[in-house]
């Protein structure tokens, strides 16, 4: 909960999981990987050849959706 707020909201500080919650997430990830095997070989956009320089990184529509 952000400082001074009464409602739970997302913050930039991240989140914490209990051990039991982490185990549940791991089980769900197994189900997702089994249901969608193509996701297991997906790569992040910044591993591509377009990111060899700063202009290539700025042209990425995934990372900079509001750039024209």
C-alpha positions as CSV (number, residue, x, y, z in Angstrom):
1,X,0.0,0.0,0.0
2,X,1.5,3.4,-1.0
3,X,2.4,5.7,1.9
4,X,-0.5,7.9,2.9
5,X,-3.0,5.8,0.9
6,X,-5.9,3.7,2.1
7,X,-6.3,1.6,-1.0
8,X,-3.8,-1.1,-2.2
9,X,-2.2,0.0,-5.5
10,X,0.8,-1.0,-7.6
11,X,4.0,0.8,-6.8
12,X,7.5,0.9,-8.4
13,X,9.0,-0.9,-5.5
14,X,7.9,-4.3,-6.7
15,X,6.2,-7.0,-4.6
16,X,7.0,-9.8,-2.3
17,X,5.7,-13.4,-2.4
18,X,5.5,-15.9,0.4
19,X,7.1,-19.3,-0.3
20,X,3.7,-20.9,-0.8
21,X,2.7,-18.3,-3.3
22,X,6.0,-18.8,-5.2
23,X,5.3,-22.5,-5.4
24,X,1.8,-21.8,-6.8
25,X,3.3,-19.5,-9.5
26,X,5.8,-22.1,-10.5
27,X,3.0,-24.7,-10.9
28,X,1.0,-22.3,-13.1
29,X,4.1,-21.6,-15.2
30,X,4.4,-25.3,-15.9
31,X,0.8,-25.4,-17.0
32,X,1.3,-22.4,-19.3
33,X,4.5,-23.9,-20.8
34,X,2.7,-27.2,-21.4
35,X,-0.3,-25.5,-23.0
36,X,1.7,-23.1,-25.2
37,X,5.1,-24.7,-26.0
38,X,6.0,-22.0,-28.5
39,X,6.3,-19.5,-25.6
40,X,9.3,-21.5,-24.2
41,X,11.4,-20.5,-27.2
42,X,10.4,-16.8,-27.3
43,X,13.2,-14.3,-27.0
44,X,13.2,-10.8,-25.7
45,X,13.3,-8.0,-28.3
46,X,16.6,-6.6,-27.1
47,X,18.4,-9.8,-28.0
48,X,17.8,-9.1,-31.6
49,X,20.2,-7.6,-34.2
50,X,18.2,-4.3,-34.2
51,X,19.6,-3.4,-30.8
52,X,23.2,-3.1,-31.9
53,X,23.1,0.7,-31.5
54,X,21.0,3.3,-29.7
55,X,18.9,4.2,-32.8
56,X,17.9,0.6,-33.2
57,X,16.8,0.4,-29.6
58,X,14.8,3.6,-29.9
59,X,13.0,2.2,-33.0
60,X,11.7,-0.8,-31.1
61,X,7.9,-0.6,-31.0
62,X,7.8,-3.0,-28.0
63,X,10.0,-1.0,-25.8
64,X,9.0,2.5,-27.0
65,X,5.3,2.2,-28.1
66,X,4.8,6.0,-28.1
67,X,7.8,6.9,-30.2
68,X,6.9,8.1,-33.7
